[in-house]
Amino acid sequence: MTVDGQGQGSGTGLHCLVTGASGYIGGRLVPGLLEAGHRVRCLARSPDKLRDHPWAPDVETVRGDVTDAASVAGAMKGVDVAFYLVHALGSGADFEDTDRRAARTFAEQAHAAGVRRIVYLGGLTPYGVPEETLSPHLRSRAEVGRIFLDAPVPATVLRAAVVIGSGSASFEMLRYLTERLPVMVTPSWVHTRTQPIAVRDVLRYLVASATMPDDVDRAFDIGGPDVLTYRDMMQRYAEAAGLRRRVVVPVPVLTPGLSSHWVGLVTPVPAGIARPLTESLRHEVVCREHDIARYVPDAPGRPLPFDEAVRLAL
């Protein structure tokens, strides 16, 4: 482990380790933790990628990899809460094994360092569907969540479906499909129901997870107030963006491979990301509980409705 920066937030709260700070959620979580008064350390394979963030001078950055026990052990020293926001999506056919090894290493080193809580953002899984039939993407997310819940360190596992926010891979796929194709022949998964959530609410739940009571050791489904099909989301995005109503013609025989190729033709989402995303849309993913509200009470208008989340993302 190499320390690449000695910036330190002025917070007097918890000492938080954030992995995945160069990613979409992690890069937005860091300022939220700082605003809440916490101190932040970021573990990154390439710390240079963090230097352009406005919060970079206020955090400590260490070089390391979640699959390397020594660098994780060093990064965990003195940490109260460890956020696990990395996954091997798009990293080759063996990404499930990489995810598994990284999660076990993270959990073991957190326990050895006396970390008080692990917080993980995973994926919402369909109810009543055998895990072996899930997409590799969802199956791996579910397994990582179990690894943390089975570990000695108390864990908060947040499970979300489609995250709505500018820059989110799921949202950018929705944006480009809707904007570029007034008439589209689509896979049958456009009729699959899901429960999207605004990135602002995801971040609100993540920050609050740091201070959950010590006896909380469980998963929470998190979602917005709307349950929509992908077709619904495309039409409502078009309305919010001032576009004409889209004509959507589903084709049931479009395979996951062809679906991801189709997405890759009209969006900037790489095929390695598009395929896991489209495969995950085969099954309905809707929250089965809203127990998170016991610890993070709903405020007026929160969680944000889909239309408001889109408006904020545009």
C-alpha positions as CSV (number, residue, x, y, z in Angstrom):
1,M,0.0,0.0,0.0
2,T,1.3,3.4,-1.0
3,V,-0.1,6.7,0.4
4,D,-0.5,9.0,-2.6
5,G,-2.0,11.9,-0.7
6,Q,-2.3,13.1,2.8
7,G,-5.4,15.3,2.5
8,Q,-7.6,14.9,5.5
9,G,-11.1,16.1,6.0
10,S,-11.8,18.3,8.9
11,G,-14.6,16.0,10.1
12,T,-14.5,14.7,13.7
13,G,-17.0,11.8,12.9
14,L,-16.3,8.3,11.8
15,H,-13.2,7.3,9.8
16,C,-14.6,5.8,6.5
17,L,-12.8,3.8,3.8
18,V,-14.3,4.1,0.3
19,T,-13.4,1.7,-2.4
20,G,-14.6,2.5,-5.9
21,A,-14.2,6.3,-5.4
22,S,-13.3,6.6,-9.1
23,G,-16.7,5.1,-10.0
24,Y,-20.1,6.7,-10.5
25,I,-21.5,6.1,-7.0
26,G,-18.2,6.2,-5.1
27,G,-17.2,9.6,-6.5
28,R,-20.5,11.0,-5.3
29,L,-20.5,9.3,-2.0
30,V,-17.2,10.9,-0.8
31,P,-18.5,14.5,-0.6
32,G,-21.6,13.2,1.1
33,L,-19.5,11.6,3.8
34,L,-17.4,14.7,4.2
35,E,-20.5,16.9,4.5
36,A,-21.7,14.6,7.2
37,G,-18.6,15.3,9.2
38,H,-16.7,12.0,8.5
39,R,-13.1,11.5,7.6
40,V,-12.5,9.7,4.3
41,R,-9.8,7.5,3.0
42,C,-10.0,6.2,-0.6
43,L,-8.4,2.9,-1.8
44,A,-7.7,3.0,-5.5
45,R,-5.6,1.1,-8.0
46,S,-4.9,4.4,-9.8
47,P,-5.0,7.3,-7.4
48,D,-4.3,9.7,-10.2
49,K,-7.9,9.2,-11.4
50,L,-9.1,10.9,-8.2
51,R,-7.0,14.0,-8.3
52,D,-9.3,16.0,-10.5
53,H,-12.3,15.6,-8.0
54,P,-13.0,18.8,-6.1
55,W,-12.9,16.7,-2.9
56,A,-9.5,15.3,-3.5
57,P,-7.6,17.7,-1.1
58,D,-9.9,16.7,1.7
59,V,-9.4,13.0,1.7
60,E,-6.5,10.5,2.2
61,T,-5.8,8.4,-0.9
62,V,-4.0,5.1,-0.8
63,R,-2.9,2.9,-3.7
64,G,-4.1,-0.7,-3.6
65,D,-6.4,-3.3,-5.0
66,V,-9.3,-5.1,-3.2
67,T,-8.0,-8.4,-4.4
68,D,-4.7,-7.8,-2.6
69,A,-4.8,-8.7,1.1
70,A,-1.8,-6.6,2.1
71,S,-3.0,-3.4,0.5
72,V,-6.5,-3.9,1.9
73,A,-5.1,-4.6,5.4
74,G,-3.1,-1.3,5.2
75,A,-6.1,0.7,4.0
76,M,-8.3,-0.7,6.9
77,K,-6.1,0.6,9.7
78,G,-8.0,2.9,12.0
79,V,-11.2,2.6,9.9
80,D,-14.6,2.6,11.5
81,V,-16.8,2.0,8.4
82,A,-15.7,0.4,5.1
83,F,-17.7,1.0,1.9
84,Y,-17.4,-1.7,-0.8
85,L,-18.5,-0.1,-4.1
86,V,-16.5,-2.1,-6.6
87,H,-17.3,-5.1,-8.8
88,A,-15.7,-6.8,-11.7
89,L,-18.4,-6.0,-14.2
90,G,-16.9,-5.9,-17.6
91,S,-13.6,-7.5,-16.4
92,G,-13.9,-10.8,-18.4
93,A,-15.6,-14.1,-18.1
94,D,-14.2,-14.9,-14.7
95,F,-15.6,-11.8,-13.1
96,E,-17.7,-13.8,-10.6
97,D,-14.6,-15.5,-9.2
98,T,-12.8,-12.1,-9.0
99,D,-15.8,-10.6,-7.1
100,R,-15.9,-13.5,-4.7
101,R,-12.2,-13.4,-3.9
102,A,-12.2,-9.6,-3.5
103,A,-15.3,-9.7,-1.2
104,R,-13.8,-12.4,1.0
105,T,-10.5,-10.5,1.3
106,F,-12.3,-7.3,2.2
107,A,-14.4,-9.0,4.9
108,E,-11.4,-10.8,6.4
109,Q,-9.3,-7.7,6.6
110,A,-12.1,-5.6,7.9
111,H,-12.5,-8.1,10.8
112,A,-8.8,-8.2,11.5
113,A,-8.6,-4.4,11.6
114,G,-11.6,-4.1,14.0
115,V,-13.8,-2.3,11.5
116,R,-17.3,-1.6,13.0
117,R,-19.3,-1.9,9.8
118,I,-19.2,-2.9,6.1
119,V,-21.6,-1.1,3.7
120,Y,-22.2,-2.7,0.3
121,L,-24.4,-1.5,-2.6
122,G,-25.6,-4.5,-4.5
123,G,-28.4,-5.4,-6.9
124,L,-32.0,-6.0,-6.3
125,T,-32.8,-9.6,-7.2
126,P,-36.1,-11.0,-8.4
127,Y,-38.4,-12.8,-5.9
128,G,-38.9,-16.5,-6.3
129,V,-36.3,-17.0,-9.1
130,P,-33.7,-19.7,-8.4
131,E,-30.3,-18.0,-8.1
132,E,-28.6,-20.3,-10.6
133,T,-31.0,-19.0,-13.3
134,L,-30.1,-15.3,-12.7
135,S,-27.8,-13.4,-14.9
136,P,-24.1,-13.7,-13.9
137,H,-24.2,-10.0,-13.0
138,L,-27.1,-10.4,-10.5
139,R,-25.9,-13.7,-9.2
140,S,-22.5,-12.3,-8.4
141,R,-24.0,-9.2,-6.6
142,A,-26.1,-11.5,-4.5
143,E,-23.2,-13.7,-3.6
144,V,-21.0,-10.7,-2.5
145,G,-23.9,-9.5,-0.3
146,R,-24.1,-12.9,1.4
147,I,-20.3,-13.0,1.9
148,F,-20.5,-9.7,3.9
149,L,-23.6,-10.8,5.8
150,D,-21.9,-14.0,6.8
151,A,-18.8,-12.2,8.0
152,P,-18.2,-11.3,11.7
153,V,-18.3,-7.6,10.9
154,P,-21.9,-6.2,11.0
155,A,-22.9,-5.3,7.4
156,T,-25.5,-3.1,5.7
157,V,-26.3,-4.5,2.2
158,L,-28.3,-2.1,0.1
159,R,-30.0,-3.7,-3.0
160,A,-31.0,-1.3,-5.8
161,A,-32.3,-1.8,-9.3
162,V,-32.0,0.9,-12.0
163,V,-30.2,4.0,-10.6
164,I,-31.4,7.2,-12.2
165,G,-28.7,9.9,-12.4
166,S,-26.6,11.5,-15.1
167,G,-23.6,9.3,-15.7
168,S,-25.1,6.1,-14.4
169,A,-24.6,3.3,-16.9
170,S,-28.3,2.2,-16.5
171,F,-29.5,5.8,-17.0
172,E,-27.2,6.5,-19.9
173,M,-28.5,3.4,-21.7
174,L,-32.0,4.6,-21.1
175,R,-31.2,8.1,-22.3
176,Y,-29.4,7.2,-25.5
177,L,-32.0,4.5,-26.5
178,T,-34.8,7.0,-26.0
179,E,-33.1,10.0,-27.6
180,R,-31.7,8.3,-30.7
181,L,-34.5,6.0,-31.7
182,P,-38.0,7.6,-32.2
183,V,-39.1,4.1,-33.4
184,M,-37.4,1.1,-32.1
185,V,-37.6,-2.7,-32.4
186,T,-36.7,-3.8,-28.9
187,P,-36.1,-7.0,-26.9
188,S,-39.1,-8.3,-24.8
189,W,-37.5,-7.1,-21.6
190,V,-38.9,-3.7,-22.3
191,H,-42.1,-5.1,-20.6
192,T,-40.2,-6.2,-17.5
193,R,-41.1,-4.2,-14.4
194,T,-38.5,-2.6,-12.2
195,Q,-38.3,-0.1,-9.4
196,P,-35.9,2.7,-10.3
197,I,-34.3,4.9,-7.6
198,A,-32.7,8.3,-7.9
199,V,-29.0,8.5,-7.3
200,R,-29.6,11.1,-4.6
201,D,-31.6,8.6,-2.6
202,V,-29.0,5.9,-3.0
203,L,-26.4,8.3,-1.6
204,R,-28.7,9.3,1.2
205,Y,-29.1,5.7,2.3
206,L,-25.3,5.0,1.9
207,V,-24.3,8.0,4.1
208,A,-26.9,7.1,6.7
209,S,-25.7,3.4,6.7
210,A,-22.4,4.5,8.3
211,T,-24.2,5.4,11.6
212,M,-26.7,2.5,11.8
213,P,-27.0,0.9,15.3
214,D,-24.4,-1.8,15.9
215,D,-27.0,-4.6,16.0
216,V,-28.1,-3.9,12.4
217,D,-26.7,-6.7,10.2
218,R,-28.9,-7.2,7.2
219,A,-29.9,-6.4,3.6
220,F,-32.4,-3.7,2.7
221,D,-34.3,-3.3,-0.6
222,I,-34.1,0.3,-1.8
223,G,-36.2,1.9,-4.5
224,G,-38.2,4.9,-5.5
225,P,-42.0,5.1,-5.3
226,D,-42.6,4.1,-8.9
227,V,-42.8,0.6,-10.3
228,L,-42.4,0.8,-14.1
229,T,-41.6,-1.2,-17.2
230,Y,-38.5,-0.3,-19.2
231,R,-41.0,0.9,-21.9
232,D,-42.7,3.1,-19.3
233,M,-39.3,4.6,-18.4
234,M,-38.5,5.4,-22.0
235,Q,-41.8,7.1,-22.6
236,R,-41.6,9.1,-19.4
237,Y,-38.0,10.1,-20.2
238,A,-39.1,11.2,-23.6
239,E,-41.8,13.4,-22.1
240,A,-39.4,14.9,-19.5
241,A,-36.9,15.6,-22.3
242,G,-39.5,17.3,-24.5
243,L,-39.3,14.5,-27.2
244,R,-42.1,13.0,-29.2
245,R,-43.7,9.8,-27.8
246,R,-41.6,6.8,-28.8
247,V,-42.9,3.9,-30.8
248,V,-41.7,0.7,-29.2
249,V,-42.1,-2.7,-30.9
250,P,-40.9,-5.7,-28.8
251,V,-39.3,-8.7,-30.5
252,P,-39.4,-11.7,-28.2
253,V,-36.6,-13.7,-30.0
254,L,-33.8,-11.1,-29.4
255,T,-31.2,-13.0,-27.4
256,P,-29.2,-11.3,-24.6
257,G,-26.1,-11.3,-26.9
258,L,-28.1,-9.6,-29.7
259,S,-29.7,-7.2,-27.1
260,S,-26.3,-6.0,-25.9
261,H,-25.1,-5.7,-29.5
262,W,-28.2,-3.6,-30.3
263,V,-27.6,-1.4,-27.2
264,G,-23.9,-1.0,-28.2
265,L,-24.9,0.2,-31.7
266,V,-26.9,3.2,-30.5
267,T,-25.4,4.0,-27.1
268,P,-21.9,4.7,-25.7
269,V,-22.3,1.9,-23.1
270,P,-19.5,-0.6,-23.8
271,A,-20.7,-4.1,-24.7
272,G,-19.0,-5.5,-21.6
273,I,-21.3,-3.3,-19.5
274,A,-24.4,-3.5,-21.7
275,R,-24.7,-7.3,-21.7
276,P,-24.8,-7.7,-17.9
277,L,-27.3,-4.8,-17.8
278,T,-29.6,-6.2,-20.4
279,E,-29.4,-9.7,-19.0
280,S,-30.4,-8.4,-15.6
281,L,-33.6,-7.0,-17.2
282,R,-35.0,-10.4,-18.0
283,H,-36.6,-10.7,-14.5
284,E,-38.9,-8.4,-12.6
285,V,-37.0,-6.6,-9.8
286,V,-39.3,-4.9,-7.3
287,C,-38.7,-4.1,-3.7
288,R,-40.3,-6.5,-1.2
289,E,-39.8,-4.3,1.8
290,H,-39.0,-0.7,2.8
291,D,-37.5,-1.4,6.2
292,I,-34.7,1.1,5.5
293,A,-37.2,3.8,6.5
294,R,-36.9,2.7,10.1
295,Y,-33.3,4.0,10.1
296,V,-33.5,6.6,7.3
297,P,-37.0,8.1,7.6
298,D,-38.8,9.2,4.4
299,A,-38.9,13.0,4.1
300,P,-41.7,14.8,2.1
301,G,-41.1,13.9,-1.6
302,R,-38.5,11.3,-0.8
303,P,-37.6,8.9,-2.2
304,L,-37.8,11.0,-5.3
305,P,-40.4,9.9,-8.0
306,F,-39.0,8.8,-11.3
307,D,-40.0,11.9,-13.2
308,E,-38.3,14.2,-10.7
309,A,-35.2,12.0,-10.8
310,V,-35.0,12.3,-14.6
311,R,-35.6,16.0,-14.4
312,L,-32.6,16.4,-12.1
313,A,-30.5,14.2,-14.3
314,L,-31.1,16.1,-17.5
